[in-house]
Amino acid sequence: MENNSKGLIVLGISILLGLVILGTILGKSAITFKEYERTVTVKGLAEQEHVANIVIWPIQFSEASNSLTELYSNLEKSEEKVKAFLKKYGIDDSEIIVSTPFVTDKSAQQYGGVANTPFRYVANQTVTIYSKKVLEVRSFMNELPELGKQGIALTGNEYEIRPEYLFTDLNKIKPEMIEQSTKEARKVATKFAEDSDSKLGKIKTAYQGQFSINSRDKNNLHIKKIRVVSTVVYYLSD
């Protein structure tokens, strides 16, 4: 009986020590877990400016006549003059797109008739430059009146004939900009940790925002401002 009692006492002490040790381990784990739940969420901005690498510039003109045959003949002549003008400034045939003429028969319109206008047929046509020579094209845009002096009637409102500029090299600068935005986010997080007497830990989560591409201003549509905002969550510890 005495041996059994001693055995039970030893077993009880062992169980008690085990529970104490387990409690200590669990307590430390809980504290560590609680510490790791302290986080700070910061944002990092990256911005760059680049010249657009593609320009799309429509040149629209019109012709009028009472004869369809003469109308199309005049359109062809005007088209050749526009092409010659563009080639004079270094634009190749591969960079020129010619649209199908849009012809209106005034006598077929519901309101008004041929008596109200000297010409029965009016046609509009567009020659569009699609080129990577952005700065070269911009350099001769102001020379467009040359075509008017050659008898070409340029048409189209400001929106229709306004050049469009595209930046299509985003994939080339993405890695650099993401790295830049992440570094900026870390700077902010480091400052926050210092101000709160904490230490900056590892990244918990990170979110890359959408890239945006916009013109720098209305007078420089060919200069594009690219920006991205990254959101990063860091752990904090004492």
URHU-V949493 format. One line per field, one symbol per residue. phi: phi as a letter, one per 30 degrees, with the letter a starting at -180 (. if undefined). psi: psi as a letter, one per 20 degrees, with the letter a starting at -180 (. if undefined). A space follows every 50 residues. Layout:
phi->???
psi->???
//
This chain:
phi->.dddddddddddddddddddddddddddddddddddddbbcbbbcbbbcb decbbbbdccbbbbacbdddedddddddeddddddddecjcdedccbcdd dccccddcddciadddbdbdcbbcbbcccbbcdddddddcddceeedddc jcddbjdeddcddccbccceddceedddddddddddeddddddddchbcd cdddbbbcdddbbbddadcbddccccbbcccbccdbbd
psi->hhhhghhhgggghggghghggghgghghgggggghiiorpprqpppqqpq pqjppoopoprqqqriphghghghggghghggghgghhjjprhijppprp qoppohiiqgprahhiqipgppqqqppppoqimghgghhjhijhihhhhj jpopaqrhghjpqppqojkghhiggghggghhghghgghggggghjlrpp brpgqppprqpqoqqgriimiippopqqpppppqqqr.
//
